[in-house]
């Protein structure tokens, strides 16, 4: 059962209403995570602004989704695993095997794998990476800008993972099981 209330878009007013209208216009729906974030317009606006800014970065939408899956798997966020698997398949048209591999930090592409491994390392080391961790990414061809964006994608997904894990947000995407429970 949800611990925080997912607001009804038809009943909100003010800044939350404006943000919900923008989400509705873009996505055609206001997902439960955003409906729950709407309890604090500052949280929802911050999430939307960082997400929007990263959509104009060096990393592709597909790479962003793969990072989201790697981070969500690390943080055991069932809501985000479901959402990013759905988005990965339906919107960025990634192969399901690619999405599954990303959850483990793996990719057939050397540069993408280096980005995913960096993301996993950031999570496991609480951001306290060392020179070797960063150099592995650089040797694989990851630029300083892409490393910076990887850090930002990780931070964005830690926010959503923690938010949904605390809120126990009702999953409104096709459910996906954590790899921990698939073995």
C-alpha angles and dihedrals in degrees: 000000000000116000094200125044121254103219121230108243089216092059104045127097140189122016093352090055091050092050093046090050090053092049091046091051092050102039104021089236139048105236119220093252091059092041087056094043086054089078083081111034088195091061094046093045092048091050093047093046095051092043091049093048092050091052087069095050135102094268115084124240088251092054089048090054091048090052089048090054093047092050094042091052090050091050096041093235107164093184093055093042089056095043097046094043088054093045091044093053101036105031107027093029096227118169112255090236090056090051092048092049091049090059087065092043093255133132137163087230111081095214094046091049090051090053092048092046090050089051091050090047092051089055097044093046097039089240093306096122123161134224092270092055092053094041091055088061093045092049088054090056100262109150126221089253091053091048089051091050092047088056090049092048090050091050092048091050094045086056093052094040094051092041093053094041091053095041092043085220114207107251111241096178128072105290120252124196121230112251087240088069096041097065 
